Amino acid sequence: MPEYTPPRNGGQGAGIRSPGGARPLRLVRAAVPWYHDGMDVLLRIAIALLVLAAVVPAGDAPTPARQQWQGGERIAALQAIAAGRLTQDRDLVEQALAASDGGEAAHGIRALRAISALVPDDLELVEPLLAHPDATVRLEAIQAMVAAENEDAVPLLILQAQNPDAAWREPMIQGVRALVRSGLPAAPAEWEAWYKASVAKAEQALLAAEPALAGADAAKAVQAMRDLVPYRLHRSSVISRLVPLLDNPEPAIAGSARMAIQDLGGPAARQVALRIAAKSRIAATAAAIAAQAPQTGGGLPGWAVPVGIISILVIVVVLLGFTPAGRTVREGTARIVRSAASKPGVRGATARLVRSSTSMVSKGTQAIRRAAHRISWGGK
């Protein structure tokens, strides 16, 4: 006989529920061979969660799209970035540096100088523009290299200084002289051979210093670093060899490596300084968190243990009440209880205790089923 259910529309009429359950549950029972009645409540909870997920809006608002600059707006935006009047837009700057239009590329270099520390990663975007067909772009690129003290651009400038076009050649010559402060031959025709000899000399110095830098003698390592500092023309190579020493367990070696990198300067040194600063901020944050730990007791909150115990008990009850494995455990426990209950003495008392516990688990299972039914379907 159909079961009467209370009306759900504030008393306007009554509803009739089929013994087979709601239509979704009947469909699931028909489609899943291993479905059993104990899974009804789990399915209802899952349906309720899906409904909530569909109704409740997401917590994070969509990220607004970046401003898309068109035509002359792009140059105006780059000018505003260079002047500090517009929020930094790294994507726009990099697009300008790769643009074929000379005016846009020149403004891109100015914007990059305004928003970056001109570390090696930034200068790699500018170096190809030293050979740009637009003279304004080439001049802006040279000025960026000189402002960044980027000696790595010297061989490129020397190569461009061989151009027969005087308008192309003269800015390159001035750029080389601005970057190389001493030892540069007067005749630009001699620069290429001079630079190759300088590279070989720096490589020999690094090879000679390697045993001391790799050794455990702090005094020898410090002296080797001092011997390498004068090679500023090739300081990126020197700094790359000194960076691993910053983590040396010997304080004298690590401190001397930091001082040597600072003395060498240049884009590579700025990049190392940025990394050290970031690492220091992370360490300071970790120290602040550790300092606050004793104030909060250094352990779990007082409510964590009872909540954890109750959660474990609920999970056990659900597993015992709603899964095939739980049904098997219950039936096995019942057989043990019936077998032990017939024996006198301690075993009989233990059996009675187990039987009482099994009854409590059954009651808890029924209570959870009723609560889940009310939450998911509005039943009583």
ZALUM-15647 format. One record per residue (C-alpha): residue in one letter; x, z negated, y negated. Coordinates in Angstrom, 1 decimal. Last residue first. Layout:
// residues N
> residuo / u / w / v
> A / X / Z / Y
...
END
This chain:
// residues 380
> residuo / u / w / v
> K / 10.6 / -8.7 / -13.7
> G / 11.5 / -5.0 / -14.1
> G / 13.2 / -3.4 / -17.2
> W / 14.9 / -0.8 / -15.1
> S / 18.6 / -1.5 / -15.6
> I / 18.7 / -5.0 / -16.9
> R / 15.8 / -6.4 / -14.9
> H / 17.0 / -4.8 / -11.6
> A / 20.5 / -6.1 / -12.3
> A / 19.1 / -9.6 / -12.7
> R / 17.0 / -9.4 / -9.5
> R / 19.9 / -8.1 / -7.5
> I / 22.2 / -10.7 / -8.8
> A / 19.8 / -13.5 / -7.8
> Q / 19.3 / -12.0 / -4.3
> T / 23.1 / -12.0 / -3.8
> G / 23.4 / -15.5 / -5.0
> K / 20.7 / -16.6 / -2.6
> S / 22.5 / -14.9 / 0.3
> V / 25.9 / -16.5 / -0.7
> M / 24.2 / -19.9 / -0.8
> S / 22.8 / -19.4 / 2.6
> T / 26.2 / -18.4 / 4.0
> S / 27.6 / -21.6 / 2.5
> S / 25.0 / -23.7 / 4.2
> R / 25.7 / -21.9 / 7.5
> V / 29.4 / -22.5 / 7.1
> L / 28.8 / -26.2 / 6.5
> R / 26.5 / -26.5 / 9.5
> A / 29.1 / -24.7 / 11.6
> T / 31.7 / -27.2 / 10.5
> A / 29.5 / -30.1 / 11.5
> G / 28.9 / -28.6 / 14.9
> R / 32.6 / -27.9 / 15.4
> V / 33.4 / -31.5 / 14.5
> G / 31.2 / -33.0 / 17.2
> P / 28.6 / -31.2 / 19.3
> K / 28.5 / -27.5 / 20.3
> S / 25.4 / -25.4 / 19.8
> A / 26.2 / -24.7 / 16.1
> A / 29.4 / -23.0 / 17.1
> S / 27.7 / -20.0 / 18.7
> R / 25.0 / -19.6 / 16.0
> V / 27.7 / -19.9 / 13.3
> I / 29.9 / -17.4 / 14.9
> R / 27.0 / -14.9 / 15.3
> A / 26.0 / -15.5 / 11.6
> T / 29.6 / -14.9 / 10.5
> G / 29.7 / -11.6 / 12.3
> E / 26.4 / -10.5 / 10.8
> R / 27.6 / -11.4 / 7.3
> V / 30.9 / -9.7 / 7.8
> T / 29.2 / -6.5 / 9.0
> R / 26.8 / -6.6 / 6.0
> G / 29.8 / -7.0 / 3.7
> A / 31.5 / -3.9 / 5.3
> P / 28.3 / -1.9 / 4.7
> T / 28.3 / -2.9 / 1.1
> F / 25.8 / -4.7 / -1.2
> G / 25.7 / -8.3 / -0.3
> L / 29.1 / -9.2 / 0.8
> L / 30.8 / -7.0 / -1.8
> V / 28.6 / -8.3 / -4.5
> V / 29.1 / -12.0 / -3.5
> V / 32.9 / -11.5 / -3.4
> I / 32.8 / -9.8 / -6.8
> V / 30.8 / -12.6 / -8.2
> L / 33.2 / -15.2 / -6.8
> I / 36.2 / -13.4 / -8.3
> S / 34.5 / -13.3 / -11.7
> I / 33.7 / -17.0 / -11.5
> I / 37.3 / -17.8 / -10.7
> G / 38.6 / -15.6 / -13.5
> V / 36.1 / -17.1 / -16.0
> P / 37.2 / -20.6 / -15.0
> V / 40.9 / -19.7 / -15.4
> A / 40.6 / -17.8 / -18.7
> W / 38.6 / -20.4 / -20.6
> G / 41.6 / -22.5 / -21.6
> P / 43.5 / -19.6 / -22.9
> L / 46.5 / -18.4 / -20.9
> G / 50.0 / -19.4 / -21.7
> G / 52.4 / -19.9 / -24.6
> G / 50.3 / -22.6 / -26.1
> T / 49.1 / -20.4 / -29.1
> Q / 51.7 / -21.9 / -31.4
> P / 54.4 / -21.5 / -28.8
> A / 53.8 / -17.7 / -28.7
> Q / 54.1 / -17.1 / -32.5
> A / 57.9 / -17.0 / -32.5
> A / 57.8 / -14.4 / -29.7
> I / 55.6 / -12.2 / -31.8
> A / 57.9 / -12.5 / -34.7
> A / 60.9 / -11.8 / -32.6
> A / 59.3 / -8.6 / -31.2
> T / 58.5 / -7.5 / -34.7
> A / 62.1 / -8.1 / -35.9
> A / 63.4 / -6.2 / -32.9
> I / 61.1 / -3.2 / -33.6
> R / 62.2 / -3.3 / -37.3
> S / 65.8 / -3.4 / -36.3
> K / 65.4 / -0.4 / -34.0
> A / 63.8 / 1.6 / -36.8
> A / 66.6 / 0.7 / -39.2
> I / 69.3 / 1.6 / -36.6
> R / 67.5 / 5.0 / -36.1
> L / 67.4 / 5.7 / -39.8
> A / 71.0 / 4.8 / -40.2
> V / 72.0 / 7.1 / -37.4
> Q / 70.1 / 10.0 / -39.1
> R / 71.8 / 9.2 / -42.4
> A / 75.2 / 9.3 / -40.6
> A / 74.4 / 12.7 / -39.2
> P / 73.4 / 14.0 / -42.6
> G / 76.6 / 13.0 / -44.3
> G / 78.5 / 9.7 / -44.3
> L / 81.9 / 9.2 / -42.8
> D / 82.3 / 5.7 / -44.2
> Q / 78.9 / 4.7 / -42.8
> I / 79.8 / 6.0 / -39.4
> A / 83.1 / 4.1 / -39.5
> M / 81.3 / 0.9 / -40.5
> R / 78.9 / 1.2 / -37.6
> A / 81.7 / 1.9 / -35.1
> S / 83.6 / -1.1 / -36.5
> G / 80.7 / -3.4 / -35.9
> A / 80.2 / -2.1 / -32.3
> I / 83.9 / -2.5 / -31.5
> A / 84.2 / -6.0 / -33.0
> P / 81.0 / -7.2 / -31.4
> E / 82.2 / -6.3 / -27.9
> P / 79.0 / -5.5 / -25.9
> N / 79.2 / -1.8 / -27.1
> D / 75.8 / -0.6 / -28.2
> L / 77.1 / 1.0 / -31.4
> L / 79.9 / 2.5 / -29.3
> P / 77.5 / 5.2 / -28.1
> V / 77.2 / 6.5 / -31.7
> L / 81.0 / 7.0 / -32.2
> R / 81.4 / 10.3 / -30.3
> S / 78.4 / 11.9 / -32.1
> I / 79.9 / 10.6 / -35.4
> V / 83.1 / 12.4 / -34.8
> S / 81.4 / 15.7 / -34.1
> S / 79.1 / 15.3 / -37.1
> R / 82.2 / 14.4 / -39.2
> H / 83.9 / 17.7 / -38.9
> L / 84.8 / 18.1 / -42.6
> R / 84.9 / 14.4 / -42.8
> Y / 88.0 / 14.2 / -40.6
> P / 89.5 / 11.3 / -42.6
> V / 87.4 / 8.7 / -40.5
> L / 89.1 / 9.6 / -37.2
> D / 92.2 / 7.4 / -37.6
> R / 90.1 / 4.4 / -38.6
> M / 88.1 / 4.8 / -35.4
> A / 91.2 / 4.9 / -33.3
> Q / 92.4 / 1.7 / -35.0
> V / 89.1 / -0.1 / -34.1
> A / 89.4 / 1.1 / -30.4
> K / 93.0 / -0.1 / -30.2
> A / 92.1 / -3.6 / -31.5
> A / 89.0 / -3.8 / -29.3
> D / 90.9 / -3.2 / -26.1
> A / 88.2 / -2.4 / -23.5
> G / 89.0 / 1.3 / -23.3
> A / 86.8 / 4.3 / -23.9
> L / 87.5 / 4.5 / -27.6
> A / 91.3 / 3.9 / -27.0
> P / 91.4 / 6.6 / -24.3
> E / 89.4 / 9.1 / -26.5
> A / 91.4 / 8.8 / -29.6
> A / 93.9 / 11.6 / -28.7
> L / 91.1 / 13.9 / -27.6
> L / 89.2 / 13.3 / -30.9
> A / 92.3 / 14.0 / -32.9
> Q / 93.0 / 17.2 / -30.9
> E / 89.4 / 18.4 / -31.6
> A / 89.9 / 17.7 / -35.3
> K / 93.1 / 19.8 / -35.4
> A / 91.4 / 22.7 / -33.6
> V / 88.5 / 22.7 / -36.1
> S / 90.9 / 22.6 / -39.1
> A / 92.8 / 25.6 / -37.7
> K / 89.6 / 27.5 / -37.3
> Y / 88.7 / 26.6 / -40.9
> W / 92.0 / 27.9 / -42.3
> A / 91.7 / 31.2 / -40.5
> E / 88.2 / 31.7 / -42.0
> W / 89.2 / 30.5 / -45.4
> E / 92.1 / 32.8 / -46.0
> A / 90.0 / 35.6 / -47.6
> P / 88.5 / 33.1 / -49.9
> A / 91.8 / 32.7 / -51.7
> A / 92.5 / 29.3 / -53.1
> P / 93.0 / 27.6 / -49.8
> L / 90.8 / 24.5 / -49.2
> G / 92.7 / 21.3 / -48.6
> S / 90.4 / 19.1 / -50.6
> R / 86.8 / 18.9 / -51.7
> V / 85.2 / 21.1 / -49.1
> L / 81.4 / 21.0 / -49.8
> A / 81.5 / 22.2 / -53.4
> R / 84.1 / 24.8 / -52.7
> V / 82.1 / 26.2 / -49.9
> G / 78.9 / 26.4 / -52.0
> Q / 80.8 / 28.1 / -54.9
> I / 82.0 / 30.8 / -52.5
> M / 78.5 / 31.3 / -51.1
> P / 77.1 / 31.6 / -54.7
> E / 79.7 / 34.3 / -55.4
> R / 79.2 / 36.5 / -52.3
> W / 75.6 / 37.7 / -52.6
> A / 75.8 / 38.7 / -56.3
> A / 79.3 / 40.1 / -55.5
> D / 78.0 / 42.3 / -52.7
> P / 81.0 / 42.9 / -50.4
> N / 79.8 / 40.0 / -48.1
> Q / 82.8 / 37.9 / -46.9
> A / 81.3 / 34.8 / -48.5
> Q / 78.4 / 35.0 / -46.0
> L / 80.9 / 34.1 / -43.2
> I / 82.4 / 31.3 / -45.2
> L / 78.9 / 30.0 / -46.0
> L / 78.1 / 29.9 / -42.3
> P / 81.4 / 28.2 / -41.4
> V / 80.7 / 25.6 / -44.1
> A / 77.1 / 24.8 / -43.0
> D / 78.3 / 21.9 / -40.7
> E / 79.7 / 20.4 / -43.9
> N / 76.3 / 19.2 / -44.9
> E / 76.7 / 17.1 / -48.0
> A / 72.9 / 17.0 / -48.2
> A / 73.0 / 18.1 / -51.9
> V / 75.5 / 20.9 / -51.0
> M / 73.3 / 22.1 / -48.1
> A / 70.2 / 22.0 / -50.2
> Q / 71.9 / 23.9 / -53.1
> I / 73.0 / 26.6 / -50.7
> A / 69.5 / 27.0 / -49.3
> E / 68.1 / 27.2 / -52.9
> L / 70.6 / 29.9 / -53.7
> R / 69.8 / 31.9 / -50.6
> V / 66.1 / 31.7 / -51.4
> T / 66.6 / 32.9 / -54.9
> A / 68.8 / 35.8 / -53.7
> D / 66.0 / 37.1 / -51.4
> P / 67.4 / 38.8 / -48.3
> H / 67.7 / 35.5 / -46.5
> A / 71.1 / 34.9 / -44.9
> L / 71.4 / 31.3 / -46.1
> L / 67.8 / 31.0 / -45.0
> P / 68.9 / 30.5 / -41.4
> E / 70.4 / 27.1 / -42.4
> V / 67.2 / 25.7 / -43.8
> L / 65.3 / 24.7 / -40.7
> E / 68.4 / 23.3 / -39.0
> L / 68.9 / 21.3 / -42.2
> D / 65.8 / 19.2 / -41.4
> D / 66.9 / 18.3 / -37.9
> P / 70.4 / 17.5 / -39.2
> V / 69.0 / 14.9 / -41.7
> L / 67.9 / 16.0 / -45.1
> A / 66.3 / 12.6 / -45.9
> S / 62.9 / 14.4 / -46.2
> I / 60.0 / 14.7 / -48.6
> A / 61.6 / 16.0 / -51.8
> R / 64.3 / 18.2 / -50.2
> L / 61.6 / 19.7 / -48.0
> A / 59.5 / 20.6 / -51.0
> R / 62.4 / 22.4 / -52.7
> I / 63.1 / 24.3 / -49.5
> G / 59.4 / 25.3 / -49.2
> H / 59.4 / 26.5 / -52.8
> A / 62.2 / 28.9 / -52.0
> A / 60.3 / 30.0 / -48.8
> E / 57.1 / 30.7 / -50.7
> G / 58.9 / 32.8 / -53.3
> G / 60.8 / 34.8 / -50.8
> D / 57.8 / 35.8 / -48.7
> S / 58.8 / 36.1 / -45.1
> A / 57.6 / 32.7 / -44.3
> A / 59.4 / 30.4 / -41.9
> L / 60.4 / 27.9 / -44.6
> A / 56.8 / 28.0 / -45.9
> Q / 55.4 / 27.2 / -42.4
> E / 57.7 / 24.2 / -42.2
> V / 56.5 / 22.9 / -45.6
> L / 52.8 / 23.3 / -44.7
> D / 53.4 / 21.4 / -41.4
> R / 55.2 / 18.6 / -43.2
> D / 52.4 / 17.9 / -45.6
> Q / 53.4 / 15.1 / -47.8
> T / 50.6 / 13.9 / -50.0
> L / 50.6 / 15.7 / -53.3
> R / 51.9 / 14.8 / -56.8
> G / 55.4 / 14.1 / -55.6
> A / 56.9 / 16.9 / -57.6
> A / 58.1 / 18.8 / -54.5
> I / 54.7 / 18.2 / -52.9
> A / 52.9 / 19.6 / -56.0
> Q / 55.1 / 22.6 / -56.0
> L / 54.4 / 23.2 / -52.3
> A / 50.6 / 22.9 / -53.0
> A / 50.8 / 25.4 / -55.9
> I / 52.8 / 27.8 / -53.6
> R / 50.1 / 27.5 / -50.9
> E / 47.3 / 27.8 / -53.3
> G / 48.6 / 31.2 / -54.3
> G / 47.4 / 32.7 / -51.0
> Q / 45.4 / 30.2 / -48.9
> W / 45.9 / 26.5 / -48.2
> Q / 44.1 / 25.0 / -45.2
> Q / 43.7 / 21.3 / -45.8
> R / 44.2 / 19.4 / -42.5
> A / 41.1 / 18.8 / -40.4
> P / 39.6 / 15.3 / -40.5
> T / 40.2 / 13.2 / -37.4
> P / 36.8 / 12.5 / -35.7
> A / 35.6 / 9.0 / -36.2
> D / 36.7 / 6.5 / -33.5
> G / 34.1 / 4.2 / -32.0
> A / 32.1 / 6.8 / -30.1
> P / 28.4 / 6.6 / -30.5
> V / 26.2 / 4.6 / -28.1
> V / 23.5 / 6.7 / -26.5
> A / 25.3 / 8.7 / -23.9
> A / 27.5 / 5.8 / -22.8
> L / 24.5 / 3.5 / -22.7
> V / 22.6 / 5.9 / -20.5
> L / 25.6 / 6.2 / -18.2
> L / 25.9 / 2.4 / -18.0
> A / 22.2 / 2.1 / -17.0
> I / 22.6 / 4.7 / -14.3
> A / 25.6 / 2.9 / -12.9
> I / 23.7 / -0.4 / -12.9
> R / 20.8 / 1.3 / -11.1
> L / 23.2 / 2.8 / -8.5
> L / 24.8 / -0.6 / -7.9
> V / 21.4 / -2.3 / -7.5
> D / 20.2 / 0.3 / -5.0
> M / 23.4 / 0.0 / -2.8
> G / 22.0 / -2.8 / -0.6
> D / 19.2 / -0.5 / 0.5
> H / 21.5 / 1.8 / 2.4
> Y / 23.0 / 5.3 / 1.7
> W / 25.1 / 6.7 / 4.6
> P / 23.1 / 9.9 / 4.8
> V / 23.2 / 10.7 / 1.1
> A / 20.8 / 13.4 / -0.1
> A / 17.5 / 11.8 / 0.9
> R / 18.4 / 8.3 / -0.3
> V / 19.7 / 9.8 / -3.6
> L / 16.4 / 11.7 / -4.1
> R / 14.4 / 8.6 / -3.4
> L / 16.6 / 6.6 / -5.9
> P / 16.0 / 9.2 / -8.6
> R / 12.2 / 9.1 / -8.0
> A / 11.8 / 5.4 / -8.3
> G / 11.3 / 3.3 / -5.2
> G / 9.9 / 4.3 / -1.8
> P / 7.3 / 1.6 / -2.0
> S / 5.7 / 3.6 / -4.8
> R / 5.3 / 1.9 / -8.2
> I / 1.9 / 2.0 / -9.9
> G / 1.8 / 1.3 / -13.6
> A / -0.8 / -0.4 / -15.7
> G / -2.5 / 0.4 / -19.0
> Q / -1.7 / -0.5 / -22.6
> G / -0.2 / -3.9 / -22.1
> G / 2.9 / -3.4 / -24.4
> N / 3.9 / -0.1 / -22.9
> R / 5.8 / -1.2 / -19.8
> P / 2.7 / -2.3 / -17.7
> P / 3.4 / -4.8 / -15.0
> T / 3.9 / -3.3 / -11.5
> Y / 1.4 / -3.1 / -8.7
> E / 2.8 / -2.1 / -5.3
> P / 1.4 / 0.8 / -3.4
> M / 0.0 / 0.0 / 0.0
END
